[in-house]
Amino acid sequence: AQSVTQPDIHITVSEGASLELRCNYSYGATPYLFWYVQSPGQGLQLLLKYFSGDTLVQGIKGFEAEFKRSQSSFNLRKPSVHWSDAAEYFCAVGARNTDKLIFGTGTRLQVFP
Amino acid sequence: DADVTQTPRNRITKTGKRIMLECSQTKGHDRMYWYRQDPGLGLRLIYYSFDVKDINKGEISDGYSVSRQAQAKFSLSLESAIPNQTALYFCATSIPVGSSEGADTQYFGPGTRLTVL
């Protein structure tokens, strides 16, 4: 069965610092992988996605993620965090041809000035 | 992005009441989903629909029902609300089959915050 683990419930960083949010998945084949962001009081917005090809994926708002098959990971990164990045971040995995996503429990990012 | 709308945005109701949450989309997507979000649990799938005649249970469908009135409308009902159904509910859509974007990219509405007293 598919599963997604986001080991960090809450992360705090200073504005301008680099960021890495961890995501590990369990799936028997190559999955679809997603990162979504949820700002306070808002719905989820797609940051980036991996389907195939280049394992380093660029997304919106300066985010990127790298698919590492050997580690079953899809960590999200940003070189310099802005105060507006404070939000909750969800990693999700989808099995090909099923059209359902399994979400992680989320990582809440707090940014200090 | 107002392509996926949910009504109401907030609702307070009492135990035992019937309540309906509505979702409409203008994206022309075939597939629609209902999730609930609880702190520390992420999003969990309640029901999903691949077209008007195809409705499927998700992982936590007990206590809920749905209706796909048209391609653009997907409603979630709580026949007899209970306090542990207090949560944030999201509707989502995904792209049509065969789209060049690839499957499984889901687009979310703004959510409905439901409180059951």
Chai-1 contact restraints between the chains, C-beta under 6 A:
chainA,res_idxA,chainB,res_idxB,connection_type,confidence,min_distance_angstrom,max_distance_angstrom,comment,restraint_id
A,Y32,B,D104,contact,1.0,0.0,6.0,A-B,restraint_1
A,G43,B,F108,contact,1.0,0.0,6.0,A-B,restraint_2
A,G43,B,G109,contact,1.0,0.0,6.0,A-B,restraint_3
A,G43,B,P110,contact,1.0,0.0,6.0,A-B,restraint_4
A,G43,B,G111,contact,1.0,0.0,6.0,A-B,restraint_5
A,L44,B,F108,contact,1.0,0.0,6.0,A-B,restraint_6
A,F51,B,G102,contact,1.0,0.0,6.0,A-B,restraint_7
A,G94,B,D104,contact,1.0,0.0,6.0,A-B,restraint_8
A,D99,B,R31,contact,1.0,0.0,6.0,A-B,restraint_9
A,D99,B,A103,contact,1.0,0.0,6.0,A-B,restraint_10
A,D99,B,D104,contact,1.0,0.0,6.0,A-B,restraint_11
A,F103,B,G42,contact,1.0,0.0,6.0,A-B,restraint_12
A,F103,B,L43,contact,1.0,0.0,6.0,A-B,restraint_13
A,G104,B,G42,contact,1.0,0.0,6.0,A-B,restraint_14
A,T105,B,G40,contact,1.0,0.0,6.0,A-B,restraint_15
A,T105,B,G42,contact,1.0,0.0,6.0,A-B,restraint_16
A,G106,B,G42,contact,1.0,0.0,6.0,A-B,restraint_17
